[in-house]
Amino acid sequence: MSTSATTNRPPVGFWQIWNMCFGFVGLQFGLALQNANVSRIFHTLGASIDDIPALWIAAPLTGLLVQPIVGYCSDRTWGRLGRRRPYLLAGAIIAALALIAMPNSPTLWSAAALLWILDAAINVSMGPLRSFVGDQLPSSQRPAGFAMQTLFIAAGAVVASLLPWLLAQCGVSNLSAAGEMPDTVKLAFYLGAAVLFGTLAWTVLSTREYPPDALAAFEDTTPTTPPPPLPARVRYKGLLWCAAGLAAFLTIHLSRTDPRLYLLAAGLFAYGAIQLIAGYSRARNPITAIIADLLTMPTIMRQLVPVQCFSWFALFAMWIYTTAAVTGVHFAATDTGSAAYNDGANWAGVLFAAYNGFAVPAAMLIPWMTRRLGLRLSHLINLVLGGCGLLSFLLIRDPHWLLLSMVGVGFAWASILSLPYAMLSDSVPAGKMGVYMGIFNLFIVIPQLLAASALGFLLKTFFGNAPIYALLIGGVSLLLAALCVLRVGDVAGKDRLS
């Protein structure tokens, strides 16, 4: 891309935006197959309902570890493939191989290990692909770029979630021996591997990137400044968080409560430990740099933290428990080898496809909403619709009517994928786009870790281990996220999208 005769990023054409976002079709293909089928794989391989959240811990934990580091590294990468594209290609190769292997897992623990590998590889590509839009597009076109991402995410997820059901309608066997996945699931994962690799390869081969010096020269670039020195109170806060983690560990141990809650104690201690490392370190290194950027994040990002946390806690509850809730309540089946269970599991995939499908018209409607209502009120309304959609699972008994529930979830999903990034993007320095996108991802994965550790305990303690009540918790969480939107300030005077 040439930058001559201009001091701002030049606007790009529709097909250029298409090419730089097209990889999201494949990434979401992989994520949708994972979200709709991994609980089914775990259950088929012998996992109990209350074990499944802990097995899902791989997904958020890999995002927690991988995205900030990959973002930090990609900000400092430049070579023949550019800045972000090497990570897109590497993640695509590993994720495609993991998708091929996962439905053939011989044991529960091999399936859990493959989930770690798959989610880590997807995260290697995900953060740089989001940063790509911020790097390449002028401020005025970023909402269009994020909207295009949402459309591709929805399109990939619709097809991927429907695949096992569609293959069954085409005559592929949906039954299997005990401990094995049916051919519908295996073939869906093989097709998913091809789509994921192919679409990311298209983005890598059809796009170019601005070199670092050209990117820094644009007038519409938010200046990159080093974070201020960390105050001494970071050390004291680190000690307090470590003490809280140890206290939580002792409380869980002495009360002999659910051992999965140890994850919460470990999280508190780890957060304190990294603050201590950053506070006492004299050298500048990736860890201290990431922690400094985390502790000095832009105001808008800080205000969006509770919105993101409640939103993604709800989504993770839905992804983990929808299959078990639908098969158990709406299809009255618990035997994973029965036709009723597999029909119910396939219908859960249809519901996942439905909310992604409804996200397409929602993504088209959201710019109209924001022009009239602003970013914040639009996001609030969409989150309320999603919360009502999840709560309605407890009232509806005919599984076909659950498609109506997914209308609200689709609006929330489209909004979660676009409006927080629209609120955030203009406040992020170009030279730190990758690391801040990685840090922002922390507030997607931390609530998922919380869900993985606490949901099983909550269901077992208060709801008789009935999976349907996880969707009640998710619905309430989305309503709380909507309330937290009211705390978010005006986005640099741009609360309305043009």
N, C-alpha and C positions, 0 to 999 in steps of 0.2 A: 504494500500500500504506500502510495506517495503522500508526503505531507508538504510538498512545495506549494508556495503561494497561499498558504492558509495558516492561521494561528490557532484555530480550533479544530477539533475532530470534524472532518467533513461528514455530512449525512451519507448514509449508505442506502442502497436499493433494497427492495423487498427480498430478492433472491439471495443477497448477501446475508441478510438477517436469517433467512430460512436456513442457509448452509451452516451458519455458526450455531444455530439452535437445534439442528436436525438430530444430533447425537442424543438429545433427551428422549427421543422415541425409544432408542435401544436401552438407555439407562433405566427408564421407567418400565420397559418390558421386563428387565431383570428384576427390578424391585417389586413389580406387580405379581410376577410369578412367585417370588419369595413371600410376599405378604399374604397371598391367597392360598398358598399350598404348603408352607413350611410347617405350620401347626398340624396340618393333615399328615405330613411325612413323619413328624415326631410322634403323633398319636398312633400311626400305623406301626411304627417301630417299637411301640410299647410304653411311651411316656404317658403318665397320668395327667389329668387336667391341671393339678396344682404344681406339676413339674414344668409345664410348658413355659410359663413366664421366665423361669431361670434359664431354660435352654435358649430363649430368645435374647438373652443378655448380650450375645455376640454382636447383634446389629447395632445397638447404641454405643457399646463400648468401643468398637472399632471406629465409629464416627468420632467419638470423643478423642481418641488418640491420633487418628490418621489425618483428619481434615485440617486442623491447625498447622501440623507439621508440613503437610503437602502444600498448604497455602503459603507458608513461610518460604519453603524451598522454591515454589514456582514463581514467587515474586523475584527471586534471585537467579532464575534460570534463563539462559539464552543460548540457542544453538541452531542447527540446521532446521529443526522442526519448530523453532520459536520458543515461546515462553510457557504456554499452557499445553500445547499439543503433545509434547512427549508424555505427559501424564495421562492424557486422554487415551493414547494408544496403549500404554502399558496396562492401564486399568482394564481396557477392553479385552485384551488377550487373556488376562488372568480370570476375569469374570466369566468369559465365555467357557473356559475350561471347567470352572467350578459349576456352572449351570449344567453342563453335560454330565458331570459326575454325581450331582446331588440326588436325583431320583433313583440312582442305583446304589445308594448307601446301604451297606450290609448291616450296619448297627446304628443304634441311636447316637452313640458318641462320634461316629464318623460323620453322620449327618450334621451334628452340632459343629464339628470342626470345619466342615465345608461351608456352613453358614458364616463362620468367622472369615474364611478366605473370600467368599463371594461378597460379603458386605465390605470388607476392607478394600477389595478391588474396585467396587462401585464407588466408594468414597474417594479413592485415588483420582477417579475421573470427574466426580460430581462437583467438587469445589472449584477446580480449574475451569470447568465448563460454565459455571455460574459467573466466575470472574471474567470470562471471555466477553460477555455482554458489556460489563462495566469498562473493560479495556477498550473495546472497539467502537462503541456507540457514543455519540454526543448525548448530553443530558436530556435533550428533547426527545430522543429516540429510545431511551432506556425503558420507559413504560411499555413501548411497543415490543421491545426485545423480551422483557419478562412475560408479556402476554403471549408472545409466540412460544416461549418456553412452556407456559402453562398448557397451551393447545397441544403441543407435542407430547408433554407428559400425559395429558388426558388421553390422547389418541393411542399412545403405546400401552397405557394401562388398560384401556377398554379391551383391546384385542387380546392382550396377554391374560387378563383375568377371565375372559370368555373361552380361551383356547381349550381347556379340558372339556367343557360342556359342548363346544362346537365339534370337537373331535368325536365325542360320544354320539352326537347327532349324525355324524358322517359314517358311523359304523365301527369306529375304533373301540376296542374292548374297554369297559369302565370297571371291570371286576378283576380281582387279583387274588393270589394265594396269600395266606397270613404272613405279615411282615414284609410284603412287597407292594410296590406302587403299581397301579394299573397302567396300561399302555397309554391311556389318554394323558396322564401326567408326564410320563417319560417323553413322549413325542412333543408335548408342549414345551418342555425344558430344552429339548434339542433345537426346536425352532427358535426359541428365545435366545439361545446362544448365537445363532446365525444372525438374528436381527440386531442384537446388541453390538456384536463386532462390526457388522456391515454399516450401521448408521454412524457409529463413532469414527470408523475409517473414512466415511464420506466427509464428515466434518473436518477431520485432520487433513485430507487431501484437497478439499475445495476452498480452504480459507488461508489467509495470511495474517500475520500479526505485526503491529507496530513495534519496532525495536525500542528498547528502554529509553534511549536519549530522545527519540521522537515523541514518545508518550509523555515524558516529563516536560517537553517544550510547549505542549498545548496550553492555551490560556484557560480553557475550561476544566483543567485538571486541578483537583484539590491538592494543595501542596503537601508533600510528604515531609513531616518534621519528626525528629526523634522524640520518643516519649520523654517526659520529664523524669528526673531521678526519682526512684521510688522512695516515698517517705519512710521514716523509721517506724511509723505505726504499722507498716505492713508486717514487720516481724512480730509485733504484739498480736495482731490479728491472726497471724499464722499459728502462734502458740495457742490462742483461744480456740481456733478451729480444730487443732490437733487434740486439745483437751476435750472438746465436745465429742470428737470421734471416739476417744478412749472411753469416755463416760457412756456413750451409746453402746459401745462394744460390751462393757461390763454389765450394763442394764439388760441387754439382750441375753447375755450368757447366764446371769443370775436368775432371770425370769423364765429361762428355758422356753422362750417363745420361738417363732418361726425363724430357722437359721438363715433364710434368704434376706432377713433384715440386716444381717452382717454387712451386706453390700452398702446399705446406707451409712453405717458406721465407717466403713472403709472409705466411702466417698468424702465424708466430713474430714477424716484424717488426711486423706490425699490432698484435699484442697488447702488445708493448713500447711502441709509439707511443701507444696510447690511455692507457697508464699514465703515460707522460711528460706527455701533455696534461692528464690529471687531476691529476697531482702538481704541476705548475707553474702551473695555472690558479688564480687568486684568486677568480674569479667563480663563482657557482653557476649552472649551466646544465644542460640535459638530459644532455649527455655526461658531465660530472663527477658529476652525481647518479647516473646509471646505473652508472658505474664504481665510485663509492663503495658503492652497494648491492651490486654484484657482489663487491667485495673484503671486504665485511662481511656476507655472506650467513649465514642461520641455520645452525647446526651440522649439523642433519639434512640440509639441502640440500647442504652441502659433502660429507657422507658419501655421499650418493646420486650424486654426480657420476660416479665411475667405473662405477657400476652402469648409469646411463643411457648413458654413452659406449659401453661394450661392447655393450649391448643394441641401440642404434640403429645402430651400425656393422654388426651382423649383419643387421638388417632391411633396411638400404640395399643390402647385398650381395645379399640375396634379391630385392629389387625390381628391381635393375638386371639381374641375370644369370639369373633363373629362366627367362624366355622363351628365351634363347639356349641354356641348358643343356638344357631339355626338348626343344626342336626339334632340337638337334644330337645329343643322346645317346639320347633315348627315341623320337624320330620319325625320326632319321637324315636330317635335311633342313637344308640351308643356303641353298637358292635361295628368296628371299623371295616369288617369284611362283608357287611350286609349291603344289599342293594339300596335300602333306604338311606343308610349313612352316606354312601357314595353319591347318591342323588342329591342329598342335602348339602354335601361338601361342594359338589358342582354348582348348586344353586347359590351357595355363598360366593363362589367365583363370579357368578352372574351379577350378584349384588355389588361386588367390588367393581365389576365392569360398568355397572349402572351409574355409580356415583362419579366415576371418572368420565362417563359419557355425558352426564348432566353438567359436569364441570366445563364442557366445551361451550354451550350457550351461556353459562354463567360467566366465563372468561370474556365472551363478547359483550355481555351486558355490563360488566363491572366498570369499563371506562365511562359508559353513560351514567352509571350510578355516581361515580366519583366527580364527574363534572357538575352534578346537581347537589350532591350531598357531602362531598369531600372524602378524603381517604379514610379518615377515622370512623365516621358514621357508617360509611359503606362497609368497612370491615366489621364493625360491631353488628350490623344487621345480618351479614352473612354468617358470622359465628353463632348468632342466636338461631338462625335457621338450621345450622348443623346440629346444635344441641338438641333442638326439638326433634330432629330426625332420629338421633340415637335414642332419645327417651321413648319414642313411639314404638321401638322394638318390644317394649314390655306390654304394650296394649294390643298389638296386632298379632293374630294367630294364623291367618292365611298367608303363607310365604310369598304369594304373588303381590300382595299389597305392600310388602316390604320395599318394593320398587319405589313407592311413593316416599317412604322414609329417606331413600337415597337421594331424592331431589335436594333436600336441605343439606345433606352431607356433601353433595356435589358443589353447592354454592360455597360452603365453608372451605372445601378443599381448594377450589379455584382461588378464593380470596387469600388463604394461607400461603399459597405458592406465589402470589404476586404482590399484594398490597404491602406486606412488611418490607419487601425488598424495594418497592417504589418509595416508601417512606425513608428508607435507609441510604439508598445508593448515592445521593448527592453529597452526603456528609462523610463519605469514605475516601481517604487519599488514594490516588491512582497507584502510587508505589507500594501501597499496603492493601490493595484490593483483595489479593489472595488470602492474606493472613486474617483480615477482618471478616471475610466470608467464612473462613474456617472457625473463627471465634464465634461468629453468629450461629454457626452450626452447633456449637456447644449447647445452646439453649433449645436445640431440637433434640439432642441426644441425652442430655441430663434428665429431662422428664421421662424419657423412655427407660433410662436406667432405674429411675424411681418407680415407674410402672412395673418393670420386670421384678423388682425386689419387693414391692408393697402390694401389688394387686392380688397375688395369690393369698397373702396373709389376710387382706381385707375380705376377700370372698369366703375364705375358710372360716374366719372369725365371726363375720356379721351376716353372711348371706348363704350359709349352708353349702358353700362351694358350688353354687349355681352360676354358670358362665354368663347367663343373660344379664346378671346384675353388674357385670363389668361394663356393659353398654349403658346402664344407668349412671355409673360413676363417670363414664366418658361424656355423657350428655351434660351432666352438671359441670364438668370441667370446662367444656366449651362455653357454657353460659358465664362462668367465672372469667374466662379469657375475654369475653365480650365486655364485661364490666371493666377489666383492666385497660382496654383500649381508651377509655375516657381519661386515663392518666397521661397518654402520649401527647406531647406538645405539637404545635403547628410545625410542619416540616419546612423550615426555612422559608416560610411564607408561601409554600407551594402545596397547600393542603388539597388543592383540586388539580386533577390531571387535565391537561389541555387536549 
